[in-house]
Amino acid sequence: MKKQNNILQDTFGRQHTYLRISLTELCNLRCTYCMPAEGIQLSPRSHIMTYDEVYTIAKTFVDHGVTKIRLTGGEPLVRRDADVILKKLATLPVELSITSNAVIIDRFIDVLKECNIKNINVSLDSLDAEKFMEITRRNDFEKVYKNIMLLIDEGFNVKLNAVLINGFNDNEIIDFIELTNELPVSVRFIEFMPFDGNKWDKAKMVSYAQVMEYVNANYNDGKVIRLQDAPNDTSKNYKIEGYKGSFAIISSVTNPFCDSCNRIRLTANGRLKNCLFSSSESDLLTPLREGKSIEPMIQKTIQAKFKVRGGMDTMKKLEQPDLHGNNRSMIAIGG
């Protein structure tokens, strides 16, 4: 039975029903937009949530109305007890999904099916093996691509997430879309966002408008079909007429979807972020370990959520490093 106190509604009337949980700050790739070249200061192991703590916090959110949980990292599957966490969370009445880089996901096919996980997002920023190695700093393209094909063959709904960087992989936009001709996948182009250590600047970003310029220049009028976006969707969805799959654009920077945001994030060390762009966090793990209720802190964090992008409501503000430089690196937040 759901509790009546509506602790997941913010001051703008947005109801938060989608919880993203980072299981680890560790990853088997080193993507440049996600992790600084020098690495990050990892949280001490004792500061990372145990599987019981992940479950307890998740259940609290579910008791208050969360209906969807996505597991992220780092790479969530490198955590030794990832299968235990998956099985525990699968007992909750939620839609459970996962984001992975797919390097080792072939080892978890049976567990994913057992936990009724149908939707898997795979991070893939290039279809070129050399570029893949340049951006991930690892030579795992063939393994990742093979595992993507395996996921499709095994009946999972696969979304491919590509962070676009001007002058690096923007010339692959059409190649990615052409994947959807024969494969039932959704390719999602993500605008490059600012995080600590990723050397963001506006010139590196490929905007929603620029993506559509590529698309409209390569496909005849009427062949590009605008799809109906799902409620609270972060992406603007399209498909090419006759193709099996679809493509979408997540325009967090140039065209944010904040008005309908229903997302909150829990970091691997038990801190709650009410917005991906927010530099502030709330510690849930300490009061939990002290035997205190975490509900007041959850409510306080939700109530403190800004209307747009952690308070950066203009492009001018977004371009000021001091406003986003205190945010974590993406790997420490959870993808």
N, C-alpha and C positions, 0 to 999 in steps of 0.2 A: 504494500500500500504506500503510495507517494505521500510524503509529508506536505503539509499545507503551506508552511512558510516558504515563500517563493524567493529563495536566496540566489537563484541563477538568473534573475531579471535585473538588467541595469537601469540606470536613470533615463535611458532613451527608449525603454520598453522592449529592448531586445532580449529574447529568451535564449539562454545558452544550453543547447541540447547536444553539443558535439564536443567531446573531450579528446584531445590528442595527448598521448602519454609517451614521453621519451624513456626508453628502457636503459639506455647507456650513452655515454659520451664518446665511446670507442667506435672506431670504424676501420674497415679493411681497405677503404679508399681514402684519398687525400684531396678531394675536389677543391679547386682554388677559390671558388666563390663561397665555400662552406667553411673551410678551415685555413687559417693563416699558414704560410709556408713554414714558419717556425714551430707550428703546432700550438696547442693550448695547454694551460695549466689544468690538469684533470682534478676533479673533486676526489678527495680521499675515499677509498673504498667504503669506509664506515659511514660516509655521508650519502651513499647511493641507496635508494629505496630497495628493501628486500622484496621478494615476490609477495609475501604476505602484506607488506605495506602498500605495494602497488594495488593489490586487490582491495584492501580496506579503504583506501582513498577513492578508488574507482567506484566501489559500491556506494560510498557516501554520495557521490555525484549522481549515480543511477537512481538512488532513493529520492533525489530531488528533481529528477526529470531528464537526465542525460539519456539519450536513446542510441547514440553512436559513439564508439571508441575506436580511434586509430592508433596503432603502435608505431612509433618512429624511433630514431636514434639521432646521431650516429647511425650505425647499422644495427637494428634491433636484434637480428639473428646471430650476432657475434656474442651476445650475452649467453653464458653457459646454461642458465636456467630459463632461456627463452621459451622452450616448449612447456615448462611448468606454468609460466605466466600465461601463456596462450590458453592452456587448458583451464586454469582457474577463472580467467576472465570470460571464457566461453560459457560458464555457468550463469552469467548475468544476463538479464533480458535486454540485450543490446545488439545492434549490428556491429560486428567486430571486423576490422580491416587492418591492413598493414602497408607501410611504405618501406621498400627495400631497394638496395642497389643490385640485387639478384645474383651476387657473386656466389653465394652458398645456398641459395634458396631451394635448389634441387634436393637438398638433404631434408627439407621440411615439408615436402608435398603431402605426405600422409598426415602429419600433424595439422596442417592447414585445413585439410579436408575434414578431419575429425572435429575440429573446432568450428566447422561451418563457415570458414572464411572464404568468401567468394570474390571480393574485390581487392586487388593488389595493385599498388602504384609502384612503378619501377623508375628510378632515376636514370636517365640515359641522355647525355647532352650532345652526343655526336654519333653518327653512323660510320665514321671513319676511324679505323683502329689507331692511327697515329695521333689524331686529335683527342681521341678518348684517353690515350696515355698521357698526353700533355695536360689535360684538364684534371684527370684523376690521380696522376703521378703513379699509376699502376698499369700493368700490361694485361688487363683482364677482359678486353672487349669480346673476344671469341666466346669466353665462358659465359659472360653476361647475355650475349645475343642468343646463345644456345639455350640458356635457361628461360629467356623470354618466350622462345618458341615452345619450350616444354610446358610453361604455364598455360599458354594458349591451347596446346594439345590436351592438357589435363582439364580444360573447361573453365578456368578462372577468367574473370573479367579483368583485363589488363589495361592500365593507363600508363603511358610513357610520359614522364615529366622531363622536359628539356628547358633548362635555363638558357635563354638566348643572350649572347654577348656580341656586341657589334664588332665586326671585323674578325670574329673567330668562327662562330657556327651559324651566323645568320644566312649564309649561303646554302645551308642545308634545310631550310624551311620546307621547300618543295619536296626534297628527298624524304623528309619525315612524313609529309602528307601523302606521298605516293605509297608509303608503307600501308596506309589504310585502304588501298585499292583491293588488296588480296587478304589482308589480315583484319580480323574483327577487334581492332584495338582503338583506343582513343589517345591521340597524341596531344599533349598539352604544353603549349609554349608559355613559359613563365618569364615575366619581366625581371631583369637583374635588380635585386634589392640590396640596400645598404645594411651591412652588419660589421661588427668589429673585425678588423683585420683583412677584409676582402677587397680593399682599395676601390670601393665603389665610386664611380662618378657618372653623371648623367650621360656623358658621351658614350659610355660603354653599353648603355641600355638600348634594347630594341623594343620600341613601344607597340602597343596594340595596333595603332594606326599604320605603323611601318609593316607589321606582319601582314595586315590586310592588303597593303599595297603589293607585296610579293604575291599574295594569293590571287588578287584580281588581275594582275599582270600575266599570270600563268594559266588561268582557267577562263573559258568563255563565259559571257554573261548568262546568268541563269543556272549555271552548273554548280555554283557555290550556294549551298542551302543553309539558311540560318535555322538552327534547331531551337526547340523550346528548352530553356534552362530550367533545371530543377529548383525548387524553393531553397533559398539560402546558398545557392551555388556560387562558387568563387569564380567560375569560368564562363566565358561567352562561347557557346558551342556551335559548331558548323560541321557540315560534311560535303563531300563532292558527290554529285549525283551519280548513283550506280556503284559507289565504293562500299565495301563491307564495313569499314570503320568510320571514325570521325576525327575531328581535331577541335581544339579549343585554345583560348588565350586567357591566361590569368594575369590581369593588368593591375596588380596591387599598387603600382606606382602612379601610372597615368590616369587610371580610371578605377579607383578603389571601390570595393563592394561593401563598405563599412555599414551602410544603412541596414543591411540584412544579415550582418555577421552573427553567427550563433556559436562561434568557436572559442575555446579556452585551451590553454596548454599547460601541461605539467611536466617539468623538467626531470631528468633522471635523479637529481638530488632533492626532489620533493618540493620544488618551488613552483608556484602558480603564476603564470603570465596571462594577463587578460587580453593581450594583443601581441602579435608577432613583432610589431615595431616598438613596443613599450620597453623602456630601459628599467622599469620598476618590476619587482617580483615580491611575492609573499611566501614566506616559509610555512609550509604545511607539515613538514616532516618532524620538526622539533616539538610542536605541541602534540602531535600524534604519539610520539615516543614518550612524552610526559603524561600520557593518558588523558589529555584535554580534548575537548570537542574542537574539530577543525572547521565546523560550520560557520562560526562568526567570522573567521578569517576569509573563508570563501566568499561570504556575502560582502564583506568589506572590499575585497579585491574586485568583484564584479561591479560594485557600485562606483568604484574609482575609474572605470573604463572610460576613455575619451570617446568622443563621437567618431573621430577619424584618425587612423594611423598613429595611435599613441600620442595624439596632440599635434602631430605634424600635418596640419590640414591644408598646407599649400606646398607647391613644388619648391618655393624659395626656402621654406623651413627644412624640407627634406634634404636640400643641398648643403645644409650647415652641419659639418661633421660633429660639432659639439652636441648636437641634438640626438644623434644616433650612435655616437662613438662609445657611449656607456652601455649599449646593448651588448649582449653576448654574441660570440660567433655562432653561426647557424648550427654548427655541429653540437654546441652545448645547449641549444634551445630545443632542438628536435625538428626534423624536416617536415 
